[in-house]
Amino acid sequence: MRKKINPVFIFTVLATLVGILIINRPKFEDHPVKTKQNPVQVETQALHNINKPIIDVSGWQRPSEINYDTLAQNISGAIVRVHSGAQASVENDASFKNGVDKAYKEHITEFQKRNIPVAVYAYVAGKNVEEMEKAAEVFYNAASPYNPSYYWLDVEDKTMSDMNKGVEAFRAKLASLGAKNIGIYVGVYFMEEHSISTENFSAIWIPSYGTNSGYYESAPKTDLNYELHQYTSHGSLGGFENHLDLNLISSSKNKEETFRKLFLNP
């Protein structure tokens, strides 16, 4: 006669197995969720909206305050901050202590879901070559899984005695890691004052606000051969109630050709 198995024993075995599976389940939280975009749809939508502004955003623009569906209808492209500079002494609302932006994953994912082409940027603030190279590595490792169209270096502060050497160290490290399209964001006056060369960058992005009215006023007065113009930090677009940085392709460039270069050729 077959001996009956105690139900309590069966329950205990099953509970133990479930517990083991839960403890050993794969952990995905450290890996970005990549959005598979359809290149044809991205290109078609982007070129249809080519006369609309390009925005740049960071953790200071909280995803919880953005209606991405509406905002996506009012822009042609987005440049998302991934790294806020050298290692910070304290964590803030927008970035972690290692400099990684707190909102970049959500910003990129939400824009890519809506077929908005995305580039990325890092604020350059290393105090020496080693810090510049380390920041470049963190920036690339965080951003590259999302296949951004461009990697931009945001150069605004003098953090080394030889800023050109530091900027070049950051750029060269990015290139060695595999970044193909690398541009520089820099003010013309700052660039000239600190002898920062743009020679090794494949694109230039400059700020020139005029009265910073929130609207495009005029092209910058410069002989610099730039591709992208940030024309205000007080922009207003549907989908976000606070100010936004707004950008346009240089008026001296072929708009479609330049847009393709910056956003459609990752």
Number of C-alpha atoms within 10 A of each C-alpha: 3 4 5 6 8 8 9 8 10 11 11 11 12 11 12 12 11 12 12 11 11 10 8 9 9 8 7 8 7 6 9 14 13 14 16 12 14 11 13 11 12 19 18 12 17 23 16 11 18 18 15 17 22 23 23 21 21 22 23 14 17 17 16 10 11 16 14 19 14 13 15 22 16 18 22 26 28 24 24 27 31 30 31 26 24 25 18 14 10 10 14 14 11 17 23 17 15 17 24 25 25 22 22 24 19 16 24 26 19 18 20 22 17 16 24 25 28 28 26 28 27 28 22 27 23 24 16 18 18 13 19 23 22 18 28 28 17 18 25 23 13 18 24 15 13 20 15 23 23 24 31 25 25 23 21 14 14 16 15 15 11 15 24 17 17 25 26 20 20 23 23 17 19 24 16 10 13 10 19 14 20 22 22 24 25 20 17 18 9 14 17 11 9 14 13 19 15 20 9 12 16 16 22 21 24 21 19 21 21 15 11 14 13 18 16 20 14 11 14 19 8 8 7 11 13 21 23 22 23 23 27 23 20 15 19 16 18 16 16 18 11 13 14 18 18 27 28 22 23 20 14 10 14 11 17 14 11 16 22 15 17 26 22 22 14 17
